[in-house]
Amino acid sequence: MTLEELLDHPCAWFVDHACGEIAISSRIRLARNVAGVPFPTRASGAQKNEIRQEILTVLRETDPFDSGLLASTEEISPFQRQLLFERSLISREHAELDEGGAIAVSRDEQDVVMVNEEDHLRLQVVRSGLSLHETWEEMTRLDDAIDDKIDYAFAEPYGFLTCCPSNTGTGMRAGVMLHLPGLALMEEIRPVMRGLAKMGLAVRGLGGEGSEADGFLFQISNQITLGKAEEDILDDLNEIVAELIQHEVHARARLAENRPNGLRDKIGRAAGVLQNAWELQSKEALDLLSLVRLGVAMDLLKLDTPHVIEQLMIEVRPCHLQKLAEKELNPAERDRFRAEWVRSKLADLSKGPKL
């Protein structure tokens, strides 16, 4: 599979769920290192190349990467790496890596291995909706398949050894991406986020650490990896996220009951701008698309094409726009092309039964 073939397909994990579902996706990452070799931050160029070759050899014989994309960093242009980052397939740090790294991606983009990022291996499995245990089953299978052929760095009583001490132990980061416009519009999101932080959970935007929650998209994940079993971490996170989803459901109901005109106005304006604007900035487009997604979920708006909103949330980003335009665009040109692209995709957006 080539990189171009991969990027020509929509993100399966972002669109393979019910329209308007609050839980967009579940993601699990594992940090692993090869025993007896310096971590990437301390390894020489020759050592990183040797590790990369060893890992890629194993991944070529491992399902699902045997039919997917395997490529070294040097084979992927900086622009293509930014495309992969915009799809949440690689981290910002891996996108900025010019040499010594590699990536393996399954055809459906749901299984990924980053090579020589902060650790020798960063395994990632993503599934649609709130499906942490299903995601963990696939991660366990993938981790075991690699572990059979690569000796991981492990030491009692600590567990898996990682570059950053915060990942030592299970090496696992589990997270769920949620769409929470109801809580945001009810001005309840900040106290909720503070409460999650007190429970030891990290709250980030779509771009990961340090990113803003554009489009009311929040990633909720564990911070503790040492001293707790993986299943316990997943059970706790699943329970908290399920409760958070109920808070969002209630917030939407209260919006409809207590602020019906304000809700209709916000959603109607968002639809109007997206269908008529001639210039759109990236954050503005994401926020407006998020409101339209809320409108569709609440029967205030109707779309004949399912998942077009989710797909647009990927396509309005800078590198994806330039790929669609098939040429490099400066910021002003991107804003104009973004508006044109959104208008063309939302031509069938209309009032729903409740608007």
LOROGU-29452 format. One record per atom (N, C-alpha, C): x, y, z. Coordinates in steps of 0.001 Angstrom, whole numbers, padded with zeros to 6 digits, always signed. Layout:
N
XYZ/...
This chain:
355
+000856-001198+000000/+000000+000000+000000/+000888+001243+000000/+000569+002192-000873/+001344+003424-000929/+000739+004488-000012/+001537+005504+000278/+001046+006603+001108/-000104+007330+000422/-000002+007517-000888/-001069+008203-001612/-002380+007426-001531/-002309+006109-001641/-003516+005286-001518/-004118+005430-000130/-003280+005460+000881/-003761+005620+002255/-004485+006947+002428/-003871+008028+001943/-004408+009366+002158/-005622+009673+001285/-005862+008838+000286/-007039+009040-000573/-008314+008483+000054/-008198+007781+001178/-009364+007207+001848/-009747+008060+003060/-011027+008101+003402/-011433+008830+004616/-010945+008115+005868/-010841+008852+006970/-010437+008268+008244/-011569+007384+008764/-011364+006077+008742/-012428+005153+009139/-012863+005375+010577/-011898+005600+011465/-012238+005731+012881/-013048+006995+013159/-012978+007990+012242/-013670+009258+012484/-015082+009276+011911/-015380+008333+011018/-016698+008364+010366/-017502+007086+010597/-016888+006059+011171/-017557+004763+011296/-018345+004674+012613/-019340+005531+012767/-020210+005497+013940/-021499+006233+013608/-022454+006165+014503/-023740+006825+014263/-023556+008340+014170/-024275+008960+013237/-024191+010411+013087/-024560+011095+014405/-023740+012045+014800/-024028+012810+016002/-023642+012130+017288/-023005+010951+017222/-022615+010243+018440/-021638+011091+019249/-021817+011123+020564/-020989+011971+021425/-019574+011433+021518/-019422+010125+021685/-018097+009500+021715/-017657+009242+020279/-016646+009975+019827/-016173+009842+018454/-015307+008593+018297/-014324+008438+019193/-013392+007320+019033/-012727+006987+020351/-012219+005751+020429/-011415+005293+021559/-010022+004964+021029/-009008+005409+021779/-007629+005236+021332/-006777+004696+022480/-005924+003727+022175/-004965+003228+023157/-003580+003264+022531/-002633+003815+023278/-001234+003835+022848/-000374+003108+023874/+000610+002367+023384/+001581+001709+024244/+002978+002193+023888/+003766+002504+024902/+005171+002859+024715/+006011+001624+025014/+006863+001249+024070/+007719+000082+024224/+009131+000394+023717/+010127-000249+024333/+011508-000097+023900/+012174-001454+023779/+013191-001515+022936/+013934-002748+022736/+014978-002867+023845/+015059-004022+024451/+015983-004236+025568/+017436-004118+025110/+018250-003507+025969/+019687-003458+025732/+020151-002419+024741/+019265-001532+024313/+019614-000509+023331/+019235+000863+023888/+020069+001891+023710/+019696+003227+024209/+018365+003688+023618/+017590+004416+024423/+016349+004994+023927/+016663+005978+022791/+015690+006280+021933/+015954+007139+020774/+016608+008476+021106/+016261+009063+022244/+016840+010355+022600/+018330+010258+022928/+018835+009029+023195/+020247+008826+023543/+020987+007988+022505/+020256+007402+021565/+020869+006511+020585/+021560+007305+019476/+022601+006712+018915/+023268+007318+017766/+022430+007096+016517/+022795+007795+015452/+022078+007612+014197/+022149+006178+013700/+023325+005566+013827/+023491+004181+013384/+022637+003231+014210/+022569+003463+015539/+021748+002606+016402/+020267+002739+016068/+019818+003965+015803/+018405+004152+015450/+018063+003482+014122/+018970+003561+013169/+018731+002908+011887/+018671+001394+012044/+019525+000845+012900/+019538-000597+013135/+018242-001052+013803/+017795-000284+014812/+016540-000597+015494/+015368-000493+014520/+015375+000554+013709/+014301+000747+012738/+014198-000436+011788/+015320-000885+011298/+015322-002014+010375/+014785-003276+011045/+015189-003509+012301/+014715-004683+013035/+013202-004635+013220/+012680-003475+013611/+011244-003340+013865/+010447-003474+012566/+010892-002814+011490/+010165-002885+010224/+010142-004312+009672/+011225-005052+009874/+011260-006446+009441/+010166-007253+010141/+010009-007009+011444/+008967-007697+012211/+007580-007259+011756/+007373-005961+011575/+006047-005444+011227/+005597-005905+009837/+006548-006103+008922/+006170-006580+007578/+005520-007956+007620/+005768-008695+008696/+005210-010037+008829/+004096-010086+009878/+003621-008915+010296/+002619-008827+011358/+001316-008248+010821/+000224-008972+011031/-001107-008479+010670/-001479-007333+011613/-001993-006185+011120/-002481-005885+009770/-001494-005108+008909/-000242-004967+009354/+000704-004138+008616/+001265-004841+007390/+001090-006167+007303/+001577-006899+006141/+000874-006482+004856/-000289-005833+004974/-000995-005338+003793/-001191-003815+003840/-000514-003176+004778/-000675-001739+004947/+000515-000950+004444/+000740+000204+005050/+001832+001096+004665/+002976+000967+005662/+004184+000752+005165/+005394+000807+005982/+006376+001720+005271/+006861+002736+005963/+007748+003705+005320/+008669+004334+006349/+009886+004606+005945/+010820+005330+006801/+010533+006816+006723/+011013+007545+007716/+010791+008999+007746/+011329+009666+006494/+012486+009194+006025/+013114+009811+004872/+012300+009631+003593/+011407+008632+003577/+010572+008379+002402/+009305+009231+002393/+009050+009929+003474/+007819+010714+003607/+008189+012189+003704/+007632+012998+002848/+007958+014423+002847/+007392+015109+004085/+007951+016259+004472/+007385+017008+005605/+005902+017306+005428/+005483+017607+004198/+004066+017874+003934/+003224+016632+004200/+003689+015475+003746/+002948+014236+003969/+002901+013873+005451/+003975+014165+006172/+003972+013880+007609/+002953+014766+008327/+002798+015989+007856/+001778+016871+008451/+000369+016362+008138/+000177+015780+006964/-001113+015160+006640/-001415+014024+007607/-000408+013205+007880/-000585+012097+008818/-000887+012622+010220/-000246+013721+010598/-000515+014326+011903/-001936+014875+011961/-002392+015526+010901/-003754+016060+010873/-004797+014953+011002/-004444+013745+010630/-005353+012599+010776/-005174+011890+012116/-004310+012432+012967/-004017+011831+014280/-003384+010449+014156/-002692+010208+013041/-002004+008933+012862/-000605+008958+013468/+000014+010115+013524/+001311+010260+014172/+001279+011482+015077/+002223+011550+015995/+002296+012672+016920/+002967+013870+016257/+002839+015018+016892/+003504+016224+016389/+005021+016006+016346/+005551+015343+017392/+006993+015099+017467/+007460+014202+016320/+006673+013194+016007/+007052+012286+014918/+006946+012979+013569/+005993+013883+013429/+005852+014637+012180/+007060+015536+011938/+007705+015966+013010/+008857+016871+012894/+010180+016116+012797/+010126+014792+012836/+011330+013966+012772/+011794+013851+011320/+013027+014269+011036/+013513+014270+009661/+014218+012982+009261/+014746+012233+010232/+015461+011010+009892/+015457+010044+011060/+015669+008781+010764/+015792+007765+011796/+014491+007135+012245/+013356+007665+011800/+012061+007148+012227/+011387+006336+011133/+010222+005815+011451/+009420+005070+010476/+007993+004996+010984/+007098+004578+010096/+005695+004437+010465/+005119+003209+009770/+004233+002527+010476/+003455+001424+009903/+001984+001733+010162/+001158+001665+009119/-000265+001992+009232/-001077+000915+008528/-002120+000428+009185/-003012-000541+008550/-003843+000157+007478/-004431-000622+006587/-005215-000049+005482/-006377+000810+005965/-006988+000432+007095/-008133+001186+007599/-007724+002291+008581/-006412+002490+008756/-005865+003552+009606/-006195+003370+011088/-006596+002172+011472/-006978+001955+012864/-005851+001374+013716/-004786+000869+013070/-003629+000341+013776/-002390+001055+013251/-001567+001561+014164/-000392+002350+013779/+000776+001992+014697/+001974+001998+014140/+003190+001930+014955/+004115+003050+014508/+004491+003908+015443/+005524+004910+015205/+006851+004353+015705/+007883+004447+014889/+009194+003917+015235/+010154+005074+015518/+010859+004973+016649/+011863+005957+017043/+011299+007360+017195/+010136+007432+017819/+009659+008746+018263/+010367+009019+019590/+009650+009127+020702/+010292+009264+022003/+010808+007901+022473/+010059+006848+022118/+010452+005473+022416/+010669+004718+021108/+011279+003544+021198/+011523+002768+019983/+010224+002440+019259/+009195+002090+020020/+007892+001792+019422/+006798+002538+020160/+005902+003151+019402/+004651+003671+019938/+003522+002991+019177/+002878+002044+019836/+001771+001318+019220/+000473+002088+019461/-000351+002173+018436/-001627+002888+018556/-002735+002085+017885/-003832+001923+018610/-005032+001291+018056/-006208+002229+018303/-007013+002480+017280/-008169+003374+017369/-009410+002644+016866/-010498+002805+017582/-011781+002278+017147/-012839+003359+017341/-013913+003281+016579/-014977+004283+016665/-015779+004123+017956/-016333+005260+018422/-017231+005253+019569/-016533+004933+020876/-017320+004709+021898/-016795+004317+023211/-016600+002808+023192/-015382+002389+022903/-015098+000956+022721/-013705+000632+023255/-013447+001047+024486/-012111+000885+025059/-011702-000576+025168/-012605-001439+025581/-012229-002838+025780/-012016-003558+024445/-012815-003223+023445/-012585-003772+022101/-011232-003303+021567/-010933-002023+021789/-009653-001467+021362/-008501-002152+022077/-008681-002427+023379/-007643-003088+024157/-007412-004520+023686/-008460-005221+023281/-008306-006582+022767/-007403-006590+021530/-007627-005641+020622/-006787-005564+019431/-005368-005151+019802/-005232-004223+020745/-003899-003799+021166/-003130-004955+021801/-003815-005747+022626/-003168-006894+023260/-002668-007877+022210/-003495-008143+021198/-003091-009043+020116/-001867-008514+019387/-001895-007219+019062/-000792-006600+018327/+000484-006577+019174/+000357-006180+020437/+001509-006110+021340/+002151-007490+021519/+001319-008514+021691/+001835-009874+021871/+002549-010372+020616/+002002-010033+019446/+002608-010473+018188/+004003-009876+018012/+004166-008626+018409/+005476-007979+018302/+006411-008485+019401/+005868-008659+020596/+006657-009127+021744/+007246-010516+021500/+006576-011326+020688/+007082-012662+020372/+008399-012609+019597/+008649-011478+018922/+009821-011375+018047/+010822-010302+018487/+010406-009439+019405/+011284-008374+019897/+011319-008428+021411/+012511-008362+021968/+012678-008400+023423/+012468-007000+023983/+011342-006791+024683/+011036-005475+025236/+011875-005184+026490/+012154-003907+026698/+012825-003462+027926/+011814-003492+029071/+012069-004353+030063/+011138-004573+031163/+011936-004887+032417/+011494-004347+033556/+012200-004609+034815/+011217-004611+035964/+011317-005622+036800/+010528-005668+038031/+011158-004727+039056/+010386-004022+039886/+008927-004054+039960/+008266-002963+039132/+009039-002296+038244/+008531-001097+037573/+007618-001405+036395/+007952-002438+035629/+007177-002734+034446/+007954-002379+033198/+007264-001918+032153/+007925-001555+030907/+008693-000248+031095/+009926-000233+030592/+010787+000935+030746/+010615+001859+029548/+010415+003139+029836/+010142+004121+028785/+011029+005333+028950/+011110+006118+027875/+011951+007319+027901/+011466+008313+028944/+010154+008538+028981/+009568+009459+029964/+009067+008654+031163/+009491+009011+032387/+009053+008257+033575/+007540+008200+033731/+006824+009178+033194/+005363+009196+033347/+004692+008050+032595/+005426+007408+031655/+004864+006279+030910/+005301+004930+031458/+006242+004937+032407/+006759+003680+032944/+005661+002907+033670/+005733+001599+033583/+004721+000735+034190/+004008-000014+033094/+002759+000306+032872/+002028-000311+031759/+002465+000263+030419/+002954+001512+030436/+003283+002183+029179/+002051+002560+028379/+000883+002496+029006/-000380+002655+028288/-001011+004032+028520/-001433+004629+027427/-002290+005821+027467/-003584+005481+026733/-004678+005530+027451/-005981+005254+026852/-006798+006535+026849/-007501+006773+025776/-008285+008002+025694/-009521+007848+024833/-010463+008751+025053/-011697+008786+024263/-011891+010212+023762/-012180+010343+022469/-012479+011661+021909/-013980+011899+021990/-014351+013024+022591/-015762+013338+022808/-016132+014666+022155/-017354+014732+021660/-017908+015975+021110/-018845+016550+022159/-018446+017687+022773/-019171+018202+023936/-019648+019645+023751/-020378+019943+022679/-020859+021314+022489/-021930+021712+023500/-022744+020754+023966/-023802+021073+024928/-023233+021631+026215/-022240+020962+026770/-021607+021443+028003/-020917+022770+027770/-020314+022947+026595/-019647+024206+026295/-020649+025353+026198/-021766+025137+025496/-022770+026187+025331/-023484+026501+026636/-023580+025525+027526/-024177+025754+028846/-023167+026327+029837/-021943+026577+029331/-020861+027162+030145/-020546+026290+031370/-020590+024981+031167/-020300+024034+032240/-019032+023231+031972/-018378+023508+030845/-017247+022670+030451/-016034+022876+031348/-015780+024108+031796/-014572+024361+032593/-014613+023629+033935/-015706+023746+034704/-015725+022984+035962/-015652+021475+035745/-016231+020982+034639/-016139+019556+034339/-014691+019164+034079/-013975+019971+033307/-012577+019682+033005/-011710+019739+034257/-011997+020707+035127/-011240+020782+036393/-011490+019536+037232/-012729+019051+037242/-013053+017842+037989/-012323+016627+037434/-012210+016546+036101/-011500+015429+035490/-010013+015474+035846/-009448+016678+035867/-008028+016813+036221/-007773+016347+037654/-008703+016646+038554/-008552+016209+039949/-008617+014695+040077/-009269+014043+039116/-009353+012578+039124/-008162+011931+038415/-007185+012741+038025/-005987+012201+037396/-006107+011962+035911/-007041+012648+035259/-007220+012492+033822/-006697+013713+033084/-006153+013502+031904/-005685+014597+031064/-006776+014972+030074/-006916+016265+029819/-007911+016768+028863/-007164+017553+027793/-007290+017119+026549/-006571+017753+025441/-007509+017959+024273/-007031+018740+023304/-007781+018935+022075/-007470+017842+021073/-007976+017996+019864/-007835+016974+018831/-006383+016755+018451/-005569+017806+018544/-004162+017694+018152/-003263+017117+019211/-003831+016669+020333/-003018+016073+021390/-002516+017101+022378/-001405+016780+023025/-000882+017609+024111/-000618+019038+023647/-001138+019995+024418/-000914+021404+024123/-001880+021995+023113/-002804+021217+022584/-003731+021728+021567/-005039+022181+022196/-005695+023111+021514/-006984+023612+021958/-008104+022683+021488/-009230+022736+022209/-010368+021868+021868/-011233+022542+020801/-010647+022785+019616/-011409+023358+018514/-012538+022408+018128/-013670+022972+017741/-014806+022151+017360/-015436+021423+018525/-015155+021900+019750/-015689+021266+020970/-015325+019783+021035/-014154+019427+020488/-013668+018049+020522/-012621+017925+021628/-012856+017027+022556/-011984+016849+023711/-011489+015406+023773/-010202+015235+024060/-009643+013911+024302/-009427+013737+025803/-010078+012755+026383/-009964+012463+027803/-009125+011202+027953/-008016+011274+028706/-007132+010113+028805/-006536+009987+030200/-006025+008791+030495/-005384+008544+031788/-004002+009181+031844/-003563+009559+033036/-002202+010044+033233/-001351+009061+034038/-002010+008197+034825/-001290+007253+035678/-001063+005965+034909/+000214+005544+034789/+000541+004297+034101/+001257+003315+035023/+001651+003762+036199/+002433+002931+037122/+001570+002536+038317/+001573+001243+038671/+000887+000789+039876/-000552+000377+039669/-001066+000445+038429/-002434+000005+038143/-002408-000921+036939/-003216-001958+036992/-003324-002878+035855/-004070-002211+034709/-003763-002645+033492/-004384-002054+032309/-005908-002129+032372/-006451-003275+032740/-007908-003435+032787/-008543-002487+033799/-007865-002247+034912/-008398-001321+035921/-008417+000110+035390/-007358+000483+034684/-007304+001815+034079/-008455+001984+033085/-008681+000967+032265/-009737+001038+031254/-011118+001065+031886/-011322+000256+032935/-012622+000247+033619/-012935+001614+034213/-011944+002210+034879/-012147+003530+035496/-012446+004585+034436/-011667+004587+033353/-011864+005575+032291/-013217+005384+031621/-013589+004146+031367/-014868+003856+030722/-016034+004363+031565/-015940+004162+032876/-017009+004610+033774/-017120+006129+033785/-015986+006806+033844/-015994+008269+033878/-016515+008841+032563/-016077+008283+031448/-016510+008782+030143/-018003+008549+029949/-018503+007386+030355/-019940+007116+030241/-020747+008144+031030/-020246+008514+032200/-020929+009540+033003/-020852+010897+032325/-019706+011197+031730/-019540+012468+031026/-020471+012558+029824/-020669+011457+029141/-021610+011422+028013/-023025+011752+028484/-023414+011220+029632/-024739+011524+030176/-024866+012999+030525/-023790+013593+031043/-023802+015042+031327/-024037+015829+030039/-023399+015397+028948/-023585+016078+027666/-025019+015907+027169/-025577+014717+027316/-026969+014467+026904/-027914+015393+027658/-027711+015499+028971/-028570+016366+029797/-028370+017836+029441/-027128+018223+029133/-026863+019617+028756/-027603+019968+027463/-027613+019058+026511/-028326+019310+025255/-029836+019415+025499/-030349+018567+026382/-031781+018618+026689/-032140+019940+027353/-031274+020414+028264/-031552+021692+028938/-031427+022864+027979/-030508+022764+027031/-030417+023809+026009/-031717+023903+025219/-032217+022758+024803/-033447+022734+024010/-034646+023232+024806/-034658+022968+026119/-035794+023344+026950/-035702+024788+027428/-034524+025206+027860/-034379+026517+028504/-033908+027619+027564/-033190+027250+026501/-032671+028262+025583/-032968+027876+024135/-034214+027560+023826/-034510+027054+022474/-034197+028057+021374/-034526+029329+021596/-034273+030326+020557/-032786+030570+020364/-032056+030661+021476/-030618+030858+021380/-029932+029687+020697/-030380+028464+021011/-029809+027278+020384/-030074+027285+018885/-031326+027540+018492/-031662+027571+017068/-030902+028673+016342/-030737+029807+017014/-030026+030925+016401/-028565+030555+016133/-027899+029968+017119/-026491+029597+016961/-026312+028578+015837/-027160+027575+015834/-027033+026521+014833/-027434+027025+013451/-028492+027826+013393/-028909+028395+012113/-027864+029328+011527/-027259+030160+012392/-026190+031054+011922/-024992+030257+011428/-024618+029190+012172/-023481+028364+011761/-023719+027769+010376/-024926+027237+010160/-025258+026670+008851/-025221+027735+007765/-025761+028918+008092/-025785+029996+007113/-024400+030459+006710/-023518+030606+007687/-022149+031039+007383/-021444+029993+006528/-021530+028722+006926/-020833+027677+006182/-021343+027553+004753/-022627+027786+004536/-023191+027653+003189/-022981+028890+002326/-022548+029991+002938/-022460+031246+002178/-021134+031974+002294/-020270+031563+003208/-019012+032283+003411/-018083+032130+002204/-017273+033160+001980/-016265+033131+000919/-014857+033054+001489/-014738+033211+002795/-013457+033029+003473/-013717+032382+004829/-012945+031346+005145/-013095+030653+006423/-011722+030281+006959/-011449+030662+008186/-010223+030222+008833/-010436+028839+009445/-009350+028157+009742/-009424+026765+010183/-010235+026598+011465/-009907+027353+012503/-010620+027222+013781/-012088+027605+013625/-012348+028672+012887/-013732+029103+012662/-014528+027995+011983/-013935+027376+010972/-014631+026310+010253/-014931+025130+011176/-013958+024738+011997/-014168+023607+012907/-015275+023909+013912/-015265+025115+014458/-016286+025469+015445/-017682+025502+014822/-017784+026035+013609/-019087+026093+012939/-019563+024703+012528/-018652+023879+012037/-019014+022506+011684/-019481+021733+012917/-018861+022025+014040/-019265+021374+015290/-020702+021732+015651/-021074+022989+015479/-022444+023410+015770/-023435+022761+014798/-023037+022633+013540/-023899+021966+012568/-024060+020490+012935/-022972+019868+013375/-023053+018464+013808/-024037+018325+014976/-023997+019276+015901/-024953+019290+017008/-026368+019457+016473/-026544+020363+015505/-027866+020585+014924/-028431+019346+014263/-027584+018594+013560/-028036+017351+012924/-028425+016336+013992/-027626+016249+015057/-027910+015281+016131/-029217+015593+016844/-029590+016895+016896/-030792+017312+017622/-031977+017553+016678/-031877+017101+015427/-032952+017224+014434/-033286+018666+014090/-032346+019561+014322/-032545+020945+013917/-032098+021174+012483/-031187+020332+012016/-030710+020390+010641/-030760+018985+010049/-030755+018930+008703/-030820+017638+008017/-029773+017603+006913/-029056+016468+006836/-028074+016243+005779/-028374+014908+005118/-028435+014907+003791/-028688+013659+003080/-027436+012789+003003/-026266+013421+003093/-025004+012689+003002/-024487+012404+004401/-024459+011145+004852/-024002+010855+006216/-022502+011088+006373/-022120+011571+007543/-020717+011748+007935/-019971+012821+007148/-020685+013632+006364/-019981+014683+005636/-019355+015688+006609/-020012+015935+007745/-019467+016876+008720/-018153+016353+009294/-018146+015074+009698/-016913+014500+010249/-015776+014549+009227/-016090+014234+007975/-015055+014258+006946/-014542+015675+006724/-015454+016650+006758/-015027+018044+006594/-014139+018496+007746/-014362+017970+008948/-013529+018348+010088/-012066+017950+009880/-011840+016958+009024/-010478+016606+008637/-010034+017441+007441/-010904+017589+006459/-010527+018212+005189/-010268+019708+005293/-010818+020405+006287/-010612+021857+006378/-009248+022220+006968/-008470+021234+007348/-007150+021522+007924/-006152+021853+006823/-005139+022649+007149/-004277+023244+006105/-003704+022269+005081/-003076+021178+005527/-002432+020269+004575/-003454+019496+003752/-004567+019097+004379/-005593+018390+003623/-006213+019295+002552/-006383+020564+002864/-006911+021496+001864/-005985+021579+000660/-004681+021670+000922/-003725+021781-000178/-003663+020493-000993/-003867+019364-000329/-003937+018108-001073/-005168+018100-001979/-006297+018590-001447/-007513+018653-002253/-007355+019624-003423/-006670+020745-003167/-006469+021755-004217/-005379+021344-005202/-004568+020357-004822/-003455+019849-005631/-002419+020921-005916/-002235+021813-004939/-001189+022831-005071/-000973+023494-003713/+000159+024148-003581/+000466+024864-002345/-000361+026146-002282/-000915+026429-001105/-001754+027611-000920/-001212+028437+000240/-001189+029763+000060/-000827+030617+001197/-002044+030752+002110/-001896+031304+003322/-003026+031350+004260/-004296+031974+003699/-004169+033070+002968/-005361+033717+002406/-006035+032823+001364/-005226+032173+000539/-005785+031260-000471/-006459+030061+000192/-005864+029583+001289/-006483+028468+002009/-007846+028858+002556/-007954+030062+003098/-009234+030506+003656/-010309+030559+002577/-009926+031014+001387/-010912+031095+000287/-011270+029700-000217/-010271+028852-000387/-010549+027493-000876/-011318+026691+000157/-011023+026896+001434/-011750+026201+002512/-013239+026535+002434/-013550+027821+002280/-014952+028237+002190/-015625+027630+000960/-014918+027638-000166/-015465+027077-001400/-015721+025578-001245/-014777+024870-000635/-014910+023426-000462/-016083+023087+000463/-016200+023825+001563/-017291+023581+002511/-018640+023860+001861/-018732+024971+001116/-020002+025290+000431/-020420+024140-000480/-019459+023589-001220/-019793+022532-002175/-020258+021260-001466/-019723+020990-000275/-020057+019762+000444/-021352+019883+001241/-021771+021108+001537/-022980+021305+002348/-024154+021829+001529/-024131+021545+000236/-025212+022033-000629/-026559+021436-000253/-026557+020222+000326/-027830+019580+000676/-028214+019777+002132/-027492+020653+002859/-027854+020935+004243/-029146+021747+004287/-030104+021279+005045/-031405+021958+005099/-031961+021950+006522/-033050+022653+006717/-033685+022702+008042/-034231+021324+008414/-034067+021005+009681/-034623+019773+010192/-036033+019997+010737/-036664+018952+011244/-038047+019069+011705/-038227+019985+012910/-037151+020226+013684/-037290+021016+014899/-036802+022460+014765/-036256+022812+013607/-035758+024187+013440/-036859+025099+012935/
